[in-house]
């Protein structure tokens, strides 16, 4: 939650797209994953809604966080 609150502070003074992601490799059943996503993202989405900021949330099922970030940065970089 501290990270989400810090992003809200920063974003109030700038423009940009906010994407929050949570990486989970296949360890649980699909229903467990859905419950986990709801638990992780509901509070964050509520915080952003309260200050009228939009946020996109992504549950990553097939990559660890480091690989996901590297892949997203590589894709974004090639589209510049």
N, C-alpha and C positions, 0 to 999 in steps of 0.2 A: 504494500500500500504506500510506503514511503516514496517509492519510485514513481508511482502514478501521481501522487500529490506534487512531486517535484516537476514532473512534465507539465502539469496544469499551470504551475507558477511560471514556467518558461514560456509556455504556449500563449499565455494571456498577452504577452508583449510581441508576439510574432505571428507569422502566418505559416502554415504548412500542414501536411497530412500526418496524422498520428495513427500508427499501427502498433497494437499490442499483440504479442504472440506468446504462446505457451507451448513448449515442445514436449510431447509424450511419445516415446516409442511404444510399440504394441506390447503392453504388459497386462492390460486389463480388457475386460469385455467391452463391447460397444456401449452398453448402457452405463457402465462405470465411467467410460470416457465422456459421455454426454453429461453425466452428473458432475464430473470433475470440471468440465468446461464451464458449466453454469455457475458452479461455486467460485471458480477463479475469476471469471469475467463479470459476473453480475455486479459486484461491488465496484469494480473499476468503471464499468459503464455508467453506473449511478453517479459516481463522483464527477465524471466528465459532463453528464447531463445537467447536474446541479449548477455548473458554471457555463452552460450553454456552449460546450465544445463537442465536436463530433470525434468519434474514435472508431477505427475498424479493429475487430478482434479476429485472431486466427488461431485455431488449434492445429498444431503440426503433429501429425501422427507417425511420420516415417523418417524423420531426421532429428538428430540431436541439435541443440541450440547453435553450436558453433558452425556446423555444416549448413544449417538453414541461413544464418546470417551471411556466410560466405557466398552461398548461392544467390541470395537476393541482391547483394552488393554487386556481384559479377553480372547478373542480368541487368540491373539498373545502369551499371557502367557502360554496357554495350549498347544501351539505348540512348546515350547522350548525343 
